Amino acid sequence: MAYNIFGAVGITGSQPSTLDKIAIDVVKHDDFAIVSHENKIYFYKMDGFSSLEQNLPYIVKPADITENTPVDIARRR
């Protein structure tokens, strides 16, 4: 199975280039992201079954997950 690799500048924030702004309909389970944030490089792997609370910089909840997001999608971290 092929996985996608995404790039981002920043973990969270108002800019569209941050990790949390990558659309949840684009990122799939086990996809990767490489993020440059405050002169550091972070590597992330999407867990489509997590539901853990956001704990920056370790666990990042996508910005487009809201209370109305279906449960199977809202678990992505």
C-alpha positions as CSV (number, residue, x, y, z in Angstrom):
1,M,0.0,0.0,0.0
2,A,1.3,3.5,-0.9
3,Y,1.4,6.2,1.7
4,N,1.5,9.9,1.2
5,I,4.1,12.2,2.7
6,F,3.1,15.8,3.5
7,G,5.1,18.8,4.4
8,A,4.2,21.7,6.7
9,V,5.7,24.8,8.1
10,G,4.5,25.0,11.7
11,I,2.5,22.6,13.8
12,T,-0.6,24.8,14.5
13,G,-1.5,28.4,13.7
14,S,-3.5,30.6,11.5
15,Q,-1.5,29.9,8.3
16,P,-2.7,27.4,5.8
17,S,0.7,25.8,5.7
18,T,0.6,24.3,9.2
19,L,0.2,20.6,10.0
20,D,-3.2,21.0,11.6
21,K,-4.5,22.7,8.5
22,I,-4.0,19.6,6.2
23,A,-7.5,18.6,5.3
24,I,-8.8,15.4,7.0
25,D,-10.3,14.2,3.7
26,V,-6.8,14.2,2.2
27,V,-4.8,12.5,5.0
28,K,-5.3,8.8,5.5
29,H,-4.2,6.3,8.2
30,D,-0.4,5.8,8.3
31,D,0.4,8.8,6.1
32,F,3.4,10.8,7.1
33,A,4.2,14.5,7.6
34,I,7.5,16.3,7.9
35,V,7.1,19.6,9.8
36,S,9.5,22.5,10.3
37,H,8.6,24.4,13.5
38,E,10.8,26.9,15.4
39,N,14.0,25.7,13.8
40,K,13.3,22.0,14.5
41,I,12.1,19.2,12.3
42,Y,9.3,16.9,13.4
43,F,8.0,13.7,11.9
44,Y,4.4,12.7,12.2
45,K,2.4,9.6,11.3
46,M,-1.4,9.8,11.0
47,D,-3.3,7.5,13.4
48,G,-6.8,7.1,12.0
49,F,-8.0,5.4,15.2
50,S,-6.6,7.4,18.0
51,S,-9.1,9.9,19.6
52,L,-6.4,11.1,22.0
53,E,-6.5,14.7,23.2
54,Q,-4.2,17.1,21.5
55,N,-0.8,17.3,23.3
56,L,1.5,19.5,21.3
57,P,3.9,18.8,19.8
58,Y,3.3,15.0,20.2
59,I,-0.4,14.6,19.3
60,V,-2.0,17.1,16.8
61,K,-5.7,17.2,16.2
62,P,-6.6,18.4,12.7
63,A,-8.2,21.9,12.7
64,D,-11.1,20.8,10.6
65,I,-12.4,18.2,13.1
66,T,-15.4,19.7,14.9
67,E,-18.2,18.5,17.1
68,N,-20.2,17.7,14.0
69,T,-17.5,15.6,12.3
70,P,-18.5,11.9,12.0
71,V,-16.9,9.7,14.7
72,D,-14.9,7.5,12.3
73,I,-13.2,10.7,10.9
74,A,-13.0,12.6,14.2
75,R,-10.6,10.0,15.7
76,R,-7.8,11.0,13.4
77,R,-4.6,12.3,15.1
